[in-house]
Every structure is written in structure tokens, then in C-alpha cells.
Amino acid sequence: MPTYDYVCDDCEHTFELFQQMTDPVKRKCPRCGKLALRRLVGTGAGVLFRGSGFYQTDYRSDSYRKAADAEKKAAGDASGKKKDAASAATSNGEKKSTPKPDTKAAAGSS
């Protein structure tokens, strides 16, 4: 429901009224009681777009989407090559191991 601005032409009382769009325009001033009330034309409320993807799906140009798809494919190919190299190394019997410190040698030297 929108908020409407009203002003009384007789007593110059201004106020906001929260009412439905289908409600009739108020004519009687709540302060002086005269039928000199008029509704002002406002600028309206700001529009908030919330949620993910609204901008990308509705306002991006075709050239931007094509460039983004090409960038995703290039990133996917690069990560795919790294995965292939790692899987080839493990299939050849090579194992990556990290050296562990020898705790017995360190404890015996003190």
C-alpha cells in the first residue's frame, strides 16, 4: 500500500496517509474539518531489486554474456589440465608425500 501526501488548502495542514490505491481520495481535513483537502502528486518510492542474478539475467548485453562464457571455459580448461596432470601422476604409481619430522631423533638429542 502506498503512502500519499495530503495538504489542506484552507489551513495548510500537510500530512501523509497510508492507504490502498483503490481507496477514495480524502476530502475532509482532519485538523480544520473543511472539505479543502487535496492529494499531492509525489515522486514515488525507490525500487529495490533483491536476489541473486537479477542484473545478470535481465540487463547484461549479449557481448558481455559471450565474454563471460569464454572466460568460464578458459578457467575450466586450466583447472581441468591441473586435474589431469595430478591424476596421471597417481596412475603412474607416483605418490605425493610430505616429509614428517622424526620425533624420536629430536627427543633423543636433548
N, CA, C and O of each residue as an XYZ file, in Angstrom:
440
protein
N       0.838     -1.178      0.000
C       0.000      0.000      0.000
C       0.886      1.247      0.000
O       1.854      1.319      0.757
N       0.567      2.201     -0.824
C       1.386      3.420     -0.909
C       1.019      4.441      0.157
O      -0.051      4.395      0.764
N       1.938      5.351      0.356
C       1.726      6.478      1.255
C       1.474      7.716      0.408
O       2.263      8.042     -0.478
N       0.387      8.394      0.681
C       0.019      9.590     -0.074
C       0.215     10.836      0.772
O      -0.016     10.814      1.980
N       0.642     11.924      0.138
C       0.785     13.224      0.795
C      -0.485     14.032      0.539
O      -0.976     14.108     -0.588
N      -1.006     14.636      1.611
C      -2.192     15.481      1.510
C      -1.868     16.861      2.061
O      -1.012     17.004      2.934
N      -2.563     17.885      1.542
C      -2.446     19.252      2.047
C      -3.845     19.878      2.047
O      -4.644     19.677      1.132
N      -4.102     20.635      3.096
C      -5.369     21.360      3.187
C      -5.143     22.751      2.606
O      -4.225     23.459      3.017
N      -5.976     23.137      1.656
C      -5.844     24.455      1.033
C      -6.304     25.574      1.959
O      -5.958     26.736      1.745
N      -7.075     25.237      2.977
C      -7.590     26.258      3.891
C      -6.619     26.534      5.041
O      -6.217     27.681      5.240
N      -6.240     25.518      5.791
C      -5.362     25.727      6.954
C      -3.906     25.345      6.682
O      -3.059     25.485      7.564
N      -3.608     24.869      5.485
C      -2.258     24.484      5.043
C      -1.640     23.354      5.872
O      -0.419     23.245      5.985
N      -2.500     22.523      6.445
C      -2.026     21.346      7.190
C      -1.575     20.280      6.181
O      -2.321     19.930      5.266
N      -0.357     19.770      6.354
C       0.147     18.715      5.472
C       0.382     17.461      6.298
O       0.814     17.531      7.449
N       0.089     16.302      5.689
C       0.307     15.019      6.355
C       0.397     13.913      5.307
O       0.064     14.102      4.137
N       0.854     12.764      5.768
C       0.939     11.576      4.922
C      -0.119     10.588      5.376
O      -0.396     10.460      6.568
N      -0.708      9.888      4.410
C      -1.732      8.901      4.729
C      -1.400      7.600      4.011
O      -1.202      7.576      2.796
N      -1.343      6.535      4.772
C      -1.048      5.203      4.250
C      -2.385      4.555      3.905
O      -3.144      4.189      4.802
N      -2.676      4.413      2.625
C      -3.964      3.867      2.209
C      -3.817      3.072      0.914
O      -2.828      3.209      0.194
N      -4.809      2.247      0.635
C      -4.795      1.444     -0.578
C      -5.016      2.321     -1.802
O      -5.567      3.418     -1.713
N      -4.574      1.811     -2.941
C      -4.733      2.575     -4.180
C      -6.202      2.677     -4.584
O      -6.597      3.624     -5.264
N      -7.001      1.715     -4.173
C      -8.415      1.709     -4.542
C      -9.270      2.560     -3.609
O     -10.442      2.800     -3.900
N      -8.700      3.025     -2.482
C      -9.459      3.876     -1.560
C      -9.735      5.226     -2.205
O      -8.923      5.721     -2.986
N     -10.888      5.827     -1.877
C     -11.189      7.154     -2.441
C     -10.266      8.216     -1.841
O      -9.758      8.066     -0.730
N     -10.064      9.288     -2.603
C      -9.225     10.396     -2.154
C      -9.934     11.099     -0.999
O     -11.132     11.369     -1.079
N      -9.205     11.394      0.069
C      -9.785     12.078      1.235
C     -10.057     13.537      0.878
O      -9.273     14.169      0.170
N     -11.166     14.059      1.370
C     -11.540     15.447      1.070
C     -11.618     16.303      2.330
O     -11.428     17.517      2.262
N     -11.895     15.685      3.486
C     -12.102     16.430      4.718
C     -10.803     16.501      5.513
O     -10.192     15.472      5.801
N     -10.385     17.704      5.866
C      -9.160     17.926      6.624
C      -9.344     17.450      8.063
O     -10.340     17.797      8.697
N      -8.400     16.658      8.595
C      -8.537     16.187      9.977
C      -8.318     17.305     11.007
O      -8.741     17.153     12.153
N      -7.681     18.404     10.644
C      -7.415     19.493     11.590
C      -8.577     20.491     11.634
O      -9.140     20.746     12.699
N      -8.933     21.055     10.473
C      -9.975     22.097     10.472
C     -11.361     21.562     10.127
O     -12.356     22.231     10.405
N     -11.452     20.375      9.528
C     -12.749     19.776      9.228
C     -13.385     20.268      7.942
O     -14.503     19.859      7.627
N     -12.727     21.117      7.196
C     -13.288     21.644      5.945
C     -12.970     20.708      4.787
O     -12.044     19.901      4.865
N     -13.738     20.820      3.723
C     -13.549     19.985      2.527
C     -12.572     20.665      1.568
O     -12.906     20.895      0.406
N     -11.379     20.984      2.040
C     -10.374     21.679      1.240
C      -9.094     20.837      1.090
O      -8.026     21.370      0.791
N      -9.211     19.558      1.295
C      -8.049     18.677      1.258
C      -7.787     18.218     -0.169
O      -8.719     17.901     -0.908
N      -6.535     18.185     -0.547
C      -6.181     17.646     -1.867
C      -4.942     16.766     -1.738
O      -4.069     16.992     -0.900
N      -4.901     15.768     -2.590
C      -3.774     14.832     -2.578
C      -2.694     15.349     -3.510
O      -2.972     15.745     -4.642
N      -1.457     15.343     -3.022
C      -0.321     15.815     -3.814
C       0.247     14.676     -4.647
O       0.157     13.504     -4.280
N       0.828     15.048     -5.765
C       1.491     14.066     -6.611
C       2.920     13.932     -6.104
O       3.680     14.900     -6.097
N       3.277     12.728     -5.682
C       4.605     12.501     -5.128
C       5.541     11.906     -6.161
O       5.148     11.556     -7.274
N       6.793     11.804     -5.748
C       7.800     11.229     -6.643
C       7.784      9.716     -6.599
O       8.391      9.059     -7.445
N       7.094      9.161     -5.619
C       7.045      7.709     -5.518
C       8.190      7.175     -4.675
O       9.056      7.924     -4.224
N       8.175      5.906     -4.478
C       9.194      5.263     -3.646
C      10.293      4.690     -4.526
O      10.095      4.436     -5.714
N      11.440      4.495     -3.924
C      12.546      3.876     -4.645
C      12.280      2.394     -4.853
O      11.630      1.748     -4.030
N      12.775      1.873     -5.933
C      12.588      0.466     -6.243
C      13.843     -0.288     -5.815
O      14.959      0.108     -6.151
N      13.654     -1.372     -5.076
C      14.776     -2.200     -4.637
C      14.692     -3.547     -5.329
O      13.679     -4.241     -5.236
N      15.743     -3.909     -6.015
C      15.819     -5.213     -6.646
C      16.671     -6.098     -5.757
O      17.854     -5.824     -5.557
N      16.084     -7.152     -5.225
C      16.809     -8.037     -4.330
C      16.851     -9.428     -4.930
O      15.991     -9.816     -5.721
N      17.860    -10.159     -4.538
C      18.000    -11.523     -5.014
C      19.193    -11.639     -5.935
O      19.687    -10.649     -6.475
N      19.632    -12.832     -6.098
C      20.825    -13.046     -6.912
C      20.467    -13.180     -8.380
O      19.446    -13.775     -8.724
N      21.287    -12.641     -9.224
C      21.153    -12.853    -10.654
C      20.233    -11.911    -11.379
O      20.107    -12.017    -12.599
N      19.582    -10.994    -10.695
C      18.650    -10.132    -11.405
C      19.358     -9.308    -12.462
O      18.917     -9.252    -13.610
N      20.449     -8.672    -12.083
C      21.160     -7.819    -13.017
C      21.728     -8.618    -14.176
O      21.648     -8.192    -15.328
N      22.294     -9.761    -13.879
C      22.927    -10.554    -14.930
C      21.905    -11.105    -15.915
O      22.166    -11.136    -17.118
N      20.769    -11.531    -15.436
C      19.804    -12.157    -16.331
C      18.974    -11.163    -17.109
O      18.477    -11.492    -18.187
N      18.809     -9.956    -16.598
C      17.911     -9.017    -17.258
C      18.581     -7.873    -17.997
O      18.017     -7.364    -18.965
N      19.765     -7.452    -17.575
C      20.328     -6.246    -18.159
C      21.681     -6.425    -18.833
O      22.194     -5.467    -19.412
N      22.257     -7.565    -18.785
C      23.564     -7.752    -19.412
C      23.397     -7.919    -20.915
O      22.439     -8.538    -21.378
N      24.328     -7.367    -21.666
C      24.268     -7.451    -23.116
C      24.757     -8.827    -23.578
O      25.400     -9.556    -22.824
N      24.444     -9.161    -24.815
C      24.880    -10.441    -25.366
C      26.396    -10.533    -25.436
O      26.959    -11.598    -25.184
N      27.063     -9.441    -25.773
C      28.521     -9.470    -25.862
C      29.146     -9.732    -24.491
O      30.164    -10.417    -24.397
N      28.544     -9.193    -23.432
C      29.067     -9.450    -22.093
C      28.904    -10.925    -21.734
O      29.822    -11.544    -21.196
N      27.731    -11.483    -22.034
C      27.479    -12.898    -21.725
C      28.435    -13.809    -22.478
O      28.923    -14.795    -21.925
N      28.708    -13.482    -23.752
C      29.635    -14.298    -24.540
C      31.041    -14.234    -23.957
O      31.725    -15.255    -23.879
N      31.474    -13.055    -23.550
C      32.801    -12.907    -22.954
C      32.883    -13.651    -21.624
O      33.908    -14.260    -21.318
N      31.819    -13.607    -20.840
C      31.803    -14.310    -19.551
C      31.841    -15.822    -19.774
O      32.534    -16.533    -19.047
N      31.108    -16.319    -20.765
C      31.135    -17.749    -21.062
C      32.521    -18.192    -21.520
O      32.999    -19.253    -21.118
N      33.169    -17.382    -22.360
C      34.512    -17.712    -22.825
C      35.494    -17.730    -21.659
O      36.392    -18.570    -21.606
N      35.319    -16.801    -20.728
C      36.200    -16.744    -19.552
C      35.992    -17.975    -18.668
O      36.955    -18.530    -18.139
N      34.751    -18.395    -18.509
C      34.464    -19.595    -17.712
C      35.082    -20.831    -18.355
O      35.645    -21.682    -17.666
N      34.973    -20.926    -19.684
C      35.547    -22.076    -20.383
C      37.061    -22.096    -20.238
O      37.650    -23.157    -20.034
N      37.698    -20.933    -20.342
C      39.152    -20.853    -20.204
C      39.568    -21.249    -18.792
O      40.562    -21.953    -18.612
N      38.819    -20.803    -17.795
C      39.129    -21.168    -16.409
C      38.883    -22.654    -16.195
O      39.638    -23.305    -15.472
N      37.856    -23.195    -16.802
C      37.557    -24.621    -16.687
C      38.622    -25.473    -17.347
O      38.977    -26.531    -16.827
N      39.148    -25.025    -18.502
C      40.200    -25.765    -19.194
C      41.482    -25.775    -18.374
O      42.159    -26.800    -18.304
N      41.821    -24.668    -17.762
C      43.046    -24.574    -16.973
C      42.966    -25.479    -15.753
O      43.935    -26.165    -15.429
N      41.824    -25.489    -15.071
C      41.692    -26.348    -13.897
C      41.597    -27.814    -14.322
O      42.027    -28.703    -13.587
N      41.040    -28.064    -15.493
C      40.960    -29.435    -15.998
C      42.338    -29.990    -16.303
O      42.581    -31.174    -16.068
N      43.261    -29.162    -16.825
C      44.630    -29.602    -17.119
C      45.366    -29.948    -15.837
O      46.124    -30.918    -15.807
N      45.158    -29.169    -14.767
C      45.804    -29.442    -13.496
C      45.302    -30.763    -12.922
O      46.082    -31.548    -12.383
N      44.004    -31.005    -13.039
C      43.436    -32.245    -12.524
C      43.954    -33.438    -13.326
O      44.247    -34.491    -12.760
N      44.064    -33.269    -14.640
C      44.566    -34.355    -15.484
C      46.004    -34.690    -15.132
O      46.358    -35.869    -15.086
N      46.838    -33.705    -14.884
C      48.240    -33.933    -14.531
C      48.324    -34.644    -13.184
O      49.154    -35.536    -13.011
N      47.491    -34.268    -12.244
C      47.507    -34.911    -10.928
C      47.031    -36.343    -11.013
O      47.596    -37.222    -10.363
N      46.000    -36.594    -11.805
C      45.503    -37.965    -11.918
C      46.483    -38.830    -12.698
O      46.587    -40.024    -12.418
N      47.205    -38.272    -13.668
C      48.205    -39.036    -14.412
C      49.368    -39.407    -13.507
O      49.910    -40.505    -13.633
N      49.762    -38.533    -12.607
C      50.867    -38.804    -11.699
C      50.496    -39.928    -10.736
O      51.333    -40.781    -10.442
N      49.274    -39.947    -10.245
C      48.875    -41.005     -9.315
C      48.642    -42.314    -10.050
O      48.823    -43.380     -9.461
N      48.250    -42.269    -11.304
C      48.039    -43.515    -12.047
C      49.368    -44.167    -12.417
O      49.414    -45.378    -12.635
N      50.458    -43.387    -12.494
C      51.778    -43.940    -12.801
C      52.428    -44.539    -11.556
O      53.541    -45.056    -11.645
N      51.790    -44.489    -10.440
C      52.348    -45.044     -9.225
C      53.081    -44.020     -8.394
O      53.578    -44.349     -7.317
N      53.165    -42.794     -8.858
C      53.839    -41.761     -8.088
C      52.898    -41.275     -7.001
O      51.707    -41.063     -7.231
N      53.446    -41.106     -5.835
C      52.633    -40.589     -4.741
C      53.288    -39.330     -4.215
O      54.509    -39.230     -4.091
N      52.434    -38.380     -3.913
C      52.948    -37.168     -3.298
C      52.901    -37.386     -1.799
O      51.849    -37.680     -1.232
N      54.055    -37.239     -1.164
C      54.075    -37.387      0.281
C      54.837    -36.216      0.873
O      55.786    -35.698      0.285
N      54.400    -35.824      2.033
C      55.084    -34.738      2.711
C      55.978    -35.352      3.768
O      55.534    -36.232      4.506
N      57.220    -34.915      3.865
C      58.118    -35.487      4.855
C      57.653    -35.133      6.265
O      57.295    -33.990      6.548
N      57.666    -36.139      7.144
C      57.260    -35.923      8.518
C      58.514    -35.825      9.370
O      59.472    -36.563      9.138
N      58.529    -34.948     10.332
C      59.717    -34.823     11.183
C      59.873    -36.061     12.063
O      58.894    -36.637     12.538
N      61.108    -36.445     12.264
C      61.403    -37.609     13.073
C      61.380    -37.186     14.533
O      62.299    -36.527     15.020
N      60.313    -37.578     15.221
C      60.154    -37.145     16.610
C      61.108    -37.883     17.547
O      61.497    -37.336     18.578
N      61.495    -39.126     17.203
C      62.411    -39.895     18.067
C      63.795    -39.284     18.047
O      64.431    -39.187     19.096
N      64.279    -38.871     16.902
C      65.611    -38.287     16.800
C      65.669    -36.952     17.528
O      66.672    -36.634     18.166
N      64.601    -36.174     17.434
C      64.579    -34.887     18.110
C      64.516    -35.065     19.624
O      65.112    -34.279     20.361
N      63.799    -36.093     20.102
C      63.660    -36.317     21.539
C      64.943    -36.882     22.131
O      65.286    -36.547     23.265
N      65.675    -37.742     21.386
C      66.889    -38.370     21.882
C      68.081    -37.437     21.952
O      69.022    -37.713     22.696
N      68.079    -36.339     21.204
C      69.235    -35.438     21.175
C      69.256    -34.487     22.354
O      70.270    -33.819     22.557
N      68.196    -34.386     23.144
C      68.211    -33.448     24.250
C      68.870    -33.958     25.488
O      68.940    -33.245     26.489
